[in-house]
Amino acid sequence: MEASVDLRRLRSTLGDPALARLVAALARRIELGRPLTGPLVLARPSDAELRAIRGLLGSRRAGGGSVTVPLDRVAAALAEAAIAPDLRSAVEALTGPVTPRAVTSAAEDAARRTAGDVLAAGRHAGTDWYRAWSEAVAVDGTLTRLIRRGETRLIDAAVAVLDLLPAPGTPLPVVAERATGDTKALSGTPLAALIARALTFRAGVDQPRGAEAERDLWESAGVIIDDLSSHVLVLGLAAHGDEPLAEWLTQAAVRHTPFRITLHQLVTMPVTPSAATVHVCENPSVLRAAVSAPAAAPLICTEGIPSAACNRLLTAVADAGAAVRWRGDFDWTGLRTTATAIGRYGAEPWRMSITDYETALAAGDTEPLRGTPASSPWEPALADRMRNAGRAVMEERLIPLLLTDLTAARPPAASPATTERM
């Protein structure tokens, strides 16, 4: 059609800037699937519009509060002058192709069904967090925006990434390359944002703000953004091994000095913790309080959701046959990490009973519970009580009780050889 349009002459007639509103109305009719025939009324035309319409139709009829444009006459005038064979050809030569809404809607529906099939085929499709993420993407406009921008490939890529998770100890570029073929696909990209949102549902946390929160979120799925920035804080944890890290840990334990271990150290200098029982807390303030307590038992601090370094160290603890006593805050994240630790390390909940919650709750006002609710499989009544109370209790409130437990569980004495080195 466009080949038979005399574009130069069309621009000087129907393309007159004063007829822009008329052309837009015609394009709208095409979009709505309405015929370009019959009358078209323009309300409150300007003097320039009236002059242009009279020039187009060769009419001297004056306008009023509105002007009626006979589209059949416009089409005939353009055809007789060999400017355009029909109105649609003329309009699309000026505006570009106009897709009828019905065609667009059918294409969007087809793309939505395809995306839904891709999401439903994901490896985690049966989990609550994945279902919540998929539903959120579908109902909040994210999927619609991706479809209209022609970027539904991001859904395929997101599912491919999530299918690889958890990926303990795997660097982020490796995950990106395996899923998409591009090592940078998860570095500050729309795909990275889409995955981050899924991981917030998986971890039961808020959308991350800042590089540190983003790193913690990826590490919750085992992915390493930087094996030097992934670390774990310990106190009183001696270790065996030929590598320097074992000696550093043992010396720090004898001196009762907090020690921070990087993932890189744990990977390059594997150690075997020597404790019979290791306690785990969530907040550094608990570990700091334990520094001043006499003869505190070995303590590992997750500092929130366990990092890749923390999980690697705890794996070494569990593999060495040590018992793991685990606690977190009385919030939904604390319940999730405790349940995960039970399944992953055979951990025993530490001061994570409904009695402990009730006692802590009675001690004073606390902050409200936030985020997606979680279960407490070791004591189902705990999650129910927390949901009914609607209040979280941070573990700082339990520090006196925790210190009592830690001081009662004395670690084994350091070996004479270690003492001599000190």
VOTI-300680 format. One record per atom (N, C-alpha, C, O): y, x, z. Coordinates in steps of 0.1 Angstrom, whole numbers, plus 5000, padded with zeros to 4 digits. Example, Ala and Ser with C-alpha at 12.3 -4.5 7.8 and 13.67 -1.06 7.14 Angstrom:
494351325078/495551235078/496751325078/496751425085/497851285071/498951375071/500051295079/501151345080/
This chain:
498850085000/500050005000/501350085000/502250064993/501350195008/502550275010/502950334997/504150364995/501950364988/502250434975/503150344966/503850394958/503050214968/503750124959/505150084965/505849994960/505450144976/506750114983/507850214978/507550334979/508950164974/510050254971/510850284984/511750204987/510450384990/510950415004/512450435004/513150385013/512950504994/514450524994/515250394993/516150375001/514850304985/515550174984/515250084995/516050015000/514050095001/513650015012/514550055024/514949965032/514850185026/515650225037/517050175036/517750165046/517550155024/518950115022/519049965022/520149905022/517849895023/517849745024/517349705038/518049685047/516049685038/515449635051/515549745062/515449715073/515749875057/515849975067/517249995072/517550095080/518149915069/519549915074/519449905089/518849815095/520150005097/520149995111/520449865117/520049825128/521349785110/521649655115/520549555115/520549445121/519449595108/518249505107/517149555116/515949505114/517449645124/516349705133/515649595141/514449605143/516449495146/515849395155/514949305146/513949255151/515349285134/514449205125/513149275122/512149215123/513249405119/512049485116/511149485129/509949475127/511749505141/510949505153/510249375155/509049365159/510949255152/510349125153/509149115144/508149055147/509249165132/508249165122/507049245126/505849205125/507349365132/506249445137/505449375148/504249395149/506249305156/505649235168/504649125162/503649105168/505049055152/504248955146/502949015141/501848965143/503049135135/501749205130/500849235142/499649215141/501449285152/500749325164/500049205170/498849215175/500649085170/500148965176/499148895166/498548795170/499048945154/498148885144/498748755138/498048675133/500048745139/500748625133/501148655119/501448765115/501148545110/501548575096/503048605094/503848555102/503348685084/504748715081/505348615071/505848655060/505148485075/505648385066/506448285074/506448285087/507148195067/507948085075/509248145080/509648255077/509848065089/511148105094/511048205106/510048195114/511948295108/512048375120/513448365125/514448395118/513548325137/514948305143/515348425151/514648475160/516548475149/517148575156/518248515165/519248465159/518148525178/519148465186/520348555188/520248685188/521548495189/522848565191/522948695182/523148805187/522948675169/523148795160/524548845161/525448775163/524548975159/525949045158/526549025144/525848985135/527749055143/528449045130/527749135120/527549105108/527349255125/526649355116/525349305111/524949315100/524649235120/523349175117/523449065106/522749055097/524548985108/524748875099/525048925085/524548875075/525949025085/526249085072/525049145065/524849135053/524149215073/523049275067/522049175062/521449185051/521849065069/520948955065/521448885052/520648865043/522748855052/523348795040/523148895028/522948845017/523349025030/523149115019/521749125015/521449135003/520849115024/519349115020/518948995012/518149005003/519548875016/519148755010/520048704999/519748614991/521248774997/522248734987/522848594991/523148524982/522948575004/523448445009/524848465015/525048565022/525648365014/526948365021/527048275033/528148255039/525848225036/525848125047/526248195060/525748295064/527248135067/527748185080/526748165091/525948075091/526748255101/525848235113/526448165124/527648135124/525648135134/526148065146/525548135158/525648255159/525048045168/524448105180/523148175176/522648255184/522548145165/521248205160/521248205145/522048125139/520348285139/520248285125/518748275122/517948335128/518448185112/517048175108/516848255095/517548235085/515848345095/515548425084/514348375077/513248375083/514348325065/513248275058/512348395053/512748465043/511248425059/510548545056/509948545042/509748645036/509648425037/509048415023/510148465013/509748535004/511448425016/512448475007/512648625008/512948694998/512548675020/512748825022/511548895014/511848995007/510348845016/509248905009/509348904994/509148994987/509848784989/510048764974/511148854969/510948914958/512148874977/513248954972/512849104971/513249174962/512049144981/511549284981/510649304969/510649414963/509749204967/508749224956/509449214942/509149294933/510449124940/511049104928/511849234924/512049274912/512449304935/513149424932/512249544931/512749654930/510949524932/510049634932/510249734943/510049854941/510649684954/510849774966/509649784974/509249894979/508949674976/507749664984/506949544980/507449444977/505549554979/504749444974/504649324984/504449214980/504849354997/504749255007/505549305019/505849415020/505749205029/506449245041/505749345050/506349435056/504449335051/503649425060/503849565055/504049655062/503649585041/503849715036/505249775039/505349895042/506249685038/507549725040/507749765054/508349875057/507349685064/507549715078/506749845082/507349925089/505549855078/504749975082/505350105075/505150215080/505950085064/506550205058/507750255066/508050375066/508350165073/509550195081/509150235095/509750325101/508150165101/507750185115/506550275117/506350325128/505750295107/504450355109/503350245110/503750125112/502150275110/501050175111/501150085123/501450145134/501049955122/501049865134/499649805135/499149745126/498949835147/497649785149/497649655156/498249635166/497049545150/496949415157/496449435171/495449505173/496949355180/496549365194/495049335195/494349395204/494549245188/493149205188/492249325185/491249345191/492649405175/491949525171/491949625183/490949685186/493249645188/493349735199/492549695211/491949785217/492649565214/491849515226/490349535224/489649575234/489849515212/488449525210/488049675211/486949705216/488949765206/488649905207/488649955221/487850035226/489649905229/489649935243/488449885251/487949955259/488049765248/486849705254/485649795252/484849815260/485549835239/484349915235/484450055242/483350105247/485650115243/485750245250/485450225265/484850315271/485850115271/485650085285/484150075288/483650125298/483450005279/481949985281/481350125280/480350155287/481750205270/481150335268/481350425281/480450495286/482650425286/482950495298/482150445310/481650525318/481950315311/481150255322/479750305321/479050335331/479150315309/477850365307/477750515311/476750555318/478750595308/478750735312/478750745327/478050825333/479650665333/479750675348/478450625354/477950685364/477850525349/476550475355/475450565353/474450555361/475550655344/474450755341/474550875350/473650965349/475650885357/475851005366/474751025376/474150925381/474451155380/473451185389/473651125403/472651095410/474951095406/475251045420/475550895420/476050845429/475150825409/475550685407/475050595418/475650495420/474050635425/473550545436/474150565449/473850505459/475150665450/475750695463/477050605465/477650565455/477350585478/478550505481/479850575476/480750505470/479950705478/481150775474/481450765459/482550755454/480350785452/480450785437/480850645432/481650635423/480150545438/480450415434/481950375437/482650315429/482450425449/483850395453/484750465443/485750405439/484450585439/485350655430/485350595416/486350575410/484150555411/484050485398/484850355398/485550325388/484750285408/485450155409/486950175410/487650105403/487350275417/488750305418/489350345405/490450305401/488650435397/489050475384/489250355375/490150355366/488350265376/488250145367/489350045370/489949985361/489750025383/490649915387/492049965389/492949875388/492350085390/493750125393/494550175381/495650215382/493950155369/494650185357/494350325352/494750355340/493650405359/493250545354/492450535341/492850605332/491450455341/490650445329/491350395317/491250445306/492250295320/493050235309/493950335303/494050345291/494550415312/495550515307/494750625298/495250665288/493550665303/492750755295/492350705282/492450775272/492050575281/491650515269/492750505259/492650535247/493950465264/495050445255/495650585250/496350585240/495350685258/495850825254/494750895246/494951005241/493650825244/492550885236/491850995244/491451095237/491750995257/491251105265/490051065273/489851115284/489250975268/488050925275/487051045277/486051035285/487251145269/486351265270/486451325285/485451385289/487551295292/487651345305/486651275315/486251335324/486351155312/485251085320/483951155318/483251175328/483651185305/482351255303/482351385310/481351425316/483451465309/483551595316/483451585331/482851665337/484151475337/484151465351/482751435356/482251495366/481951355349/480551325353/479751445352/478851475360/479951525341/479251655339/479451745351/478551815356/480751755356/481051845367/480351785380/479751865387/480551665382/479951605395/478451615395/477851625406/477851605383/476351625382/475951755388/474751775392/476751855387/476451995392/476652005407/476152115412/477251915413/477551925427/476551855436/475951755432/476351905448/476952025454/476452155447/475252155442/477252255448/476852385441/477152495451/478052575449/476352515461/476552605472/476852745467/475952805460/477952805471/478252945467/478552975453/478553085449/478852865445/479152885431/480652885429/481452795433/481252995422/482652995419/483152885410/482352835402/484352845412/484852735404/484852755389/484452665382/485252875384/485152895370/483752885364/483552835353/482752915372/481352905368/480952755366/480352715356/481352675376/481152535375/481852475363/481252395355/483052515361/483852465349/483152505336/483052415327/482652625335/482052665323/480752595320/480452565309/479952585331/478652515329/478852365325/478052315317/479852305330/480052165327/480852135314/480552045307/481752225310/482652195299/482652305289/483152285277/482152425292/482352535283/483652615284/483852705277/484452565293/485852625295/485952665309/485952585318/486152795312/486252845326/487552795333/487552795345/488552755325/489752715331/489952565332/491052515335/488852495328/488952345327/489252275341/489752165341/489052345352/489252285365/490352355373/490452345385/491252425366/492352485372/493652415368/494252445358/494152325377/495352255375/495452165363/496452145357/494352105359/494252025348/494051875352/493651845363/494251785342/493951645345/492451625350/492151535358/491551705344/490151695348/490051735362/489251675370/490651845366/490651885380/491051775390/490551755400/492151705386/492651605394/491651485395/491551425406/491051455384/490051345384/488851385393/488351295401/488451505393/487351555401/487751555416/487051515425/488951605418/489451615432/489451475439/489151465450/489851375431/489751235436/488351195440/488151135450/487451235431/486051195435/485551275447/484851215456/486051395449/485651475461/486251415473/485651435484/487451355472/487951295484/487151175489/486951155501/486551105480/485650995484/484351055490/483751005499/483851165484/482651225488/482851285502/481951275511/483951345505/484251405518/484851305528/484851335540/485251185523/485951095532/487251135538/487551115549/488051205529/489351255533/490451205524/490151145514/491651235528/492851195519/492951295508/492351405508/493751245498/493951335486/494651465491/495551465499/494151575486/494651705491/496051735487/496451695476/496851795496/498151835493/498251985496/498252025508/498452065486/498552205487/497352275484/496252225483/497452405481/496352495477/495252495487/494052495484/495652505500/494652525511/493752395512/492552405513/494352285511/493652155512/492752135500/491652085501/493252175488/492452175476/491252265477/490152225473/491452385482/490352475484/489252425494/488052425491/489752365505/488752305514/487952195508/486752175511/488652115499/487952005493/486852055484/485751995484/487152155476/486052205467/484952275475/483752255472/485352335486/484352405494/483452305501/482252335505/483952175503/483052075509/481952045500/480951985504/482052075487/480952055477/480352185474/479552195464/480652295482/479952425480/480552515470/480152625468/481652465463/482252545452/483352635458/484152605466/483252765453/484152865458/485352885449/485152915437/486552865454/487652895446/487953045447/488453105438/487753095459/487953245461/487153285473/487253235484/486153375470/485253415481/485953505492/485253535502/487153545489/487853615500/488653515509/488953545520/489053405503/489853305511/488953205518/489353135527/487653205514/486653125521/486153205533/485553305532/486353145545/486053225557/485553135568/485653005567/485053195579/484553115591/484953195603/484853315604/485353125614/485753185626/484653175636/484053065638/484253285643/483153285652/483553355666/484553425666/482753325676/483053385689/481653415695/480853315696/481453535699/480153565707/478953565699/477853535705/478953585686/477753575678/477353715674/477853765664/476353765681/475753895677/474853875666/474353765663/474553995659/473653985647/472854105645/473254215650/471754095638/470854205634/471154235620/471554155612/470854355616/470954395602/471454535600/472054595609/471254595588/471654725585/473054745580/473554845579/473654625576/474954625570/476054635581/475754595593/477254685578/478254695588/478654565594/479054555606/478554455587/478954325592/478154285605/478754235614/476854325605/476054295617/476654375629/476754315640/477054495627/477654575638/478954515642/479254505654/479754475633/481154425636/480954295644/481654275654/480054205640/479854085648/479354115662/479854055672/478454205663/477854235676/478954295685/479054265697/479754385680/480854445688/481854345692/482254345703/482154255683/483154145686/482554055697/483254005706/481154025696/480553945707/480554015720/480853945730/480354145721/480354215734/481754215740/481954195752/482754225731/484154225736/484754085738/485854065743/483953985734/484353845735/485653815727/486553755732/485653875715/486753865706/486453775695/485453795688/487353685691/487153595679/487053685667/487753785666/486253645658/486053735646/485953635634/485253535634/486753675623/486753585611/485953665600/486253775597/485053585594/484153645584/484453575571/484553455570/484553655560/484753605547/483453575540/482353635543/483453485530/482253455522/481753585515/480553615514/482753665510/482353785503/481553875512/480553935508/481953885525/481253975534/479853915537/478853995537/479653785538/478353725540/477453745528/476253755530/478053745516/477253755504/476853905502/475653935499/477753995505/477454135502/476854205513/476254315512/476954155526/476354215537/475554115546/476054075557/474454065541/473753955548/473354005562/473054115565/473453905571/473153935585/472153825590/471953725584/471453865602/470553775609/471153755623/470953845631/471753635625/472253615639/471153615649/470053575647/471553675661/470453695671/470453595682/469753605692/471353485681/471453385692/470253295691/469653265681/469853245703/468853135704/469453005701/468752915696/470652985706/471352855704/472852885700/473452975705/473352815690/474652835685/475352695686/474852595680/476552695692/477352575693/478352575681/478852685677/478652455676/479652445665/480652345669/480352235674/481952385668/483052295670/483852285657/483652355648/484852185657/485652165645/486952225646/487452275635/487552235658/488952285659/489152415665/488452445675/489952505659/490152635665/490652635680/490352735687/491352535684/491752525698/490652525708/490752575719/489552475704/488352475712/487852615713/487552665724/487752685702/487252825703/488252915711/487853005718/489552885709/490552965716/490352945731/490453045739/490052825735/489852795749/488652865754/488552905766/487652875746/486352945750/486553095752/485753155759/487553145745/487753295747/488053325762/487653425767/488753235769/489153255783/488053215792/488153235804/487053145787/485953095796/484953205799/484653285789/484453215810/483453325813/482153305806/481653185806/481653405800/480253405795/480053295785/478953225786/480953265776/480753155767/479653185757/479453295753/478853075754/477753095744/478353115730/479553085728/477553155721/477953175707/478553045701/478052935703/479753065695/480452945690/480952975676/481553075673/480652875667/481252885653/482152765651/481852655655/483352795646/484352685643/484452655629/484652745620/484252525625/484252495611/485752475606/485952485594/486652465615/488052435611/488252325601/488852335591/487652215604/487652095596/486352085588/485252105594/486352045576/485152035568/484652185566/485452265562/483352205568/482852345567/483152405554/482952345543/483552535554/483852605542/482452655536/481452645543/482552715524/481352775519/480852895528/479652915529/481852965533/481453075542/480753025555/479753075560/481352915560/480752855572/479352805570/478352825578/479152735558/477752685555/476752805553/475652795557/477252915547/476353025545/475953085558/474753125560/476953105567/476553155580/475653065588/474653115594/475852935587/474952845595/473552835589/472652815596/473552865576/472152875569/471452995575/470252985578/472153105577/471553225583/471153195597/470053245601/471953125604/471653085618/470353005619/469453035627/470252895610/469152815610/467852885605/466752865611/468052975595/466853045590/466353145601/465153175600/467253185610/466753275620/466053205632/465653265641/466053075631/465352995641/466152955652/465652895662/467452975652/468352935663/468552785663/468652715652/468752725674/469152585675/470652575673/471452655677/471052465666/472452445663/472852315670/472352205668/473852335678/474452215685/475852185679/476752275680/475952075674/477152045665/477951925670/477551825675/479351955669/480251845672/481451855663/481751955657/482151735662/483351735654/484251635661/483951585672/485351605655/486251505661/485551365660/484651345652/485951275669/485551135668/486451065657/487250985660/486151105645/486851035633/485751025622/484651075624/486150965611/485050945601/484651075595/483451095592/485551165593/485151305588/484151365598/483151435594/484451355611/483551415621/482151355621/481251425623/482051225619/480751165617/480051215605/478851245606/480751225594/480051275582/479551415583/478451445579/480451505588/479951645589/478851665599/477951745597/478851575610/477751585619/476451535613/475351595615/476551425606/475351375599/474751475589/473551495588/475751535582/475351635572/474651755579/473651805574/475151805590/474651915597/473251885602/472351975603/473051765607/471651725611/470651735600/469551785602/471051685588/470151695577/469951835571/468851865567/471051915572/471052045566/470452155575/469752245570/470852145587/470452255597/469552205608/469252285617/469152085608/468452025619/469252025632/468752045643/470552015631/471452025642/471251915652/470851805649/471651945665/471651845675/473051805678/473851895681/473451675678/474751635681/475151685695/474351665705/476351735696/476851795709/478051715713/479051715707/477851645724/478951555730/479451465719/480651435718/478551405711/478851315700/478251175702/477751115693/478051135715/477451005718/478550905720/479750925722/478050775721/479050665723/479550675737/480750635740/478750735747/479250755760/480450855761/481450835767/480250965753/481351065752/482551005746/483651035750/482350925736/483550855729/484250765739/485450765740/483550685746/484150585755/484850665766/486050625770/484350765771/484950845782/486250905776/487350905783/486250965764/487451025759/488450925755/489650945757/488050805751/488950695747/489650645759/490850615758/488950645770/489550585783/490650685789/491350645798/490650805784/491550905790/493050885786/493950955791/493350805776/494650785771/494750745757/493750735750/495950725752/496250675739/495750785729/495850895731/495350735717/494850825706/495450785693/496050675692/495250855683/495650825670/494750725663/493550715667/495250645653/494350545646/493350615637/493550725632/492250545636/491250595626/491750575612/492350465609/491550675603/491950665589/490850695580/489850765584/490950655568/489950695558/488850595556/488850495563/487850635548/486650555546/485650565557/485350675561/485250455563/484350455574/483050525571/482650535559/482450585581/481150655580/480150605590/480550525599/478950645589/477850605598/477550715608/477950835605/476850685618/476450785628/474950765630/474450705640/474150815621/472650785621/471950835634/470950775637/472550935641/471850975653/472150875665/471350875674/473150785663/473450685673/474350575666/475550585667/473650485659/474450385651/475550315658/476550275652/475350285671/476350215679/477650285680/478650225682/477650425678/478850495679/479850455668/480950435670/479350455655/480250425644/480750275645/481850255642/479850195650/480250055652/481350045663/482349975661/481250115673/482250115684/483550175679/484650115682/483550285672/484750345666/485450245657/486650235657/484650175648/485250085639/485949965646/487049925642/485349925657/485949815665/487149855672/488149785673/487049985678/488250035685/489350075676/490550055679/489050115664/490050165654/490850285659/491950305654/490250365668/490950485673/490050605671/488850605673/490750715667/490050845666/490350925679/491350905686/489451015683/489651105694/489351245689/488251275686/490451335690/490251465686/489451545697/489551515709/488751645693/487851715703/488651795713/488051835723/489951815711/490651885721/490651815735/490751875745/490551685734/490451605746/489251635754/489151615766/488151685748/486951715755/486751855759/485651895763/487851935757/487652085760/487052115773/486152195774/487452055784/486852085797/485352065797/484652145802/484851955791/483451935791/482752035782/481652085785/483352065771/482752155761/482652295767/481652365766/483752335775/483652465781/482552475792/481952575794/482352365799/481252355809/479952375802/479152455807/479752315790/478452335783/478352485778/477252545779/479452535773/479452675768/479152775778/478452875776/479752765790/479552855800/478152845807/477652945813/477552725806/476252705811/475152775802/474152815807/475452775789/474552835780/474852975777/475553005767/474453065786/474853205785/474153275773/472953255771/474853355765/474153425754/473353545760/473553585771/472353595752/471553705756/472453825758/473453845751/472053915767/472854035770/472754125758/471754125751/473854205756/473854305745/472854415748/472554445760/472354475737/471354575739/472054705744/473254725742/471354795751/471954915756/472554995745/473555055747/471854995734/472455085722/473755025718/474655105715/473854895718/475154835714/476254875724/477354905721/475854865737/476854885748/477355035747/478555055749/476355125744/476755265743/477755285732/478755365733/477555215720/478555225709/479855175712/480855225707/479955075722/481255025725/482055135733/483155105737/
